[in-house]
Amino acid sequence: MDWLYSAADLEQAVLKTGFLPFFQSDIPEFSIEEFTPAEYWFADGVDGPWEWKSPVAGFPQTPLPGFQPCRCMGAS
């Protein structure tokens, strides 16, 4: 996987893998944390993974084949 520098990079990584944990785990090289440069974490004036995750998780720009939006809990 390539380094993540933007929400678009994160979205492509999630689409490629199908799932990508935010933090490092027992599975090496399989997290947003491991593929985001340190200077993007909690830096003033720089969007980083905390800012990228919401748009990517909630509003995919390129849905997976067969993707259907959730209509749960009264959402329309």
C-alpha positions as CSV (number, residue, x, y, z in Angstrom):
1,M,0.0,0.0,0.0
2,D,1.2,3.5,-0.7
3,W,1.5,6.4,1.8
4,L,-1.8,8.2,2.6
5,Y,-1.6,12.0,2.1
6,S,-5.3,12.9,1.6
7,A,-8.9,11.8,2.0
8,A,-8.8,10.6,-1.7
9,D,-5.8,8.4,-0.9
10,L,-7.6,7.0,2.1
11,E,-10.7,6.3,0.1
12,Q,-8.7,4.5,-2.5
13,A,-6.9,2.4,0.1
14,V,-10.3,1.4,1.7
15,L,-11.8,0.5,-1.7
16,K,-8.7,-1.6,-2.5
17,T,-8.6,-3.5,0.8
18,G,-12.3,-3.5,1.6
19,F,-11.6,-2.5,5.2
20,L,-8.8,-0.6,6.8
21,P,-8.4,-0.3,10.6
22,F,-7.5,3.2,11.9
23,F,-4.9,2.1,14.4
24,Q,-2.0,-0.4,14.2
25,S,-2.9,-3.9,15.3
26,D,-1.4,-7.4,15.3
27,I,-1.6,-7.5,11.5
28,P,1.5,-5.6,10.2
29,E,1.1,-2.9,7.6
30,F,-2.7,-2.9,7.7
31,S,-3.8,0.4,9.2
32,I,-4.2,4.0,8.5
33,E,-1.8,4.8,11.3
34,E,1.0,2.9,9.6
35,F,0.6,4.5,6.2
36,T,0.1,8.2,7.2
37,P,3.3,10.3,7.6
38,A,3.8,11.6,11.1
39,E,3.5,15.2,10.0
40,Y,-0.2,14.7,9.2
41,W,-1.1,13.6,12.7
42,F,-2.6,16.4,14.8
43,A,-0.8,19.2,13.0
44,D,-2.2,22.8,13.1
45,G,-3.5,23.9,9.7
46,V,-3.1,20.4,8.1
47,D,-5.9,18.0,7.5
48,G,-4.9,14.5,8.5
49,P,-6.5,11.1,9.1
50,W,-8.9,12.4,11.8
51,E,-10.4,14.9,9.2
52,W,-10.3,12.4,6.3
53,K,-12.1,9.5,8.0
54,S,-15.6,11.1,8.3
55,P,-16.1,12.0,4.6
56,V,-14.6,8.6,3.5
57,A,-16.7,6.6,6.0
58,G,-19.9,8.4,5.4
59,F,-20.0,9.5,1.8
60,P,-18.0,7.3,-0.5
61,Q,-17.3,9.1,-3.8
62,T,-16.8,5.8,-5.6
63,P,-19.2,3.2,-4.2
64,L,-18.3,-0.5,-4.4
65,P,-20.3,-2.5,-6.9
66,G,-23.7,-3.3,-5.5
67,F,-23.4,-0.6,-2.8
68,Q,-26.7,0.5,-1.4
69,P,-27.0,3.4,1.1
70,C,-28.2,2.5,4.6
71,R,-31.9,3.2,5.1
72,C,-31.8,2.3,8.7
73,M,-33.0,4.2,11.7
74,G,-35.5,6.3,9.7
75,A,-32.9,7.6,7.3
76,S,-34.3,8.5,3.9
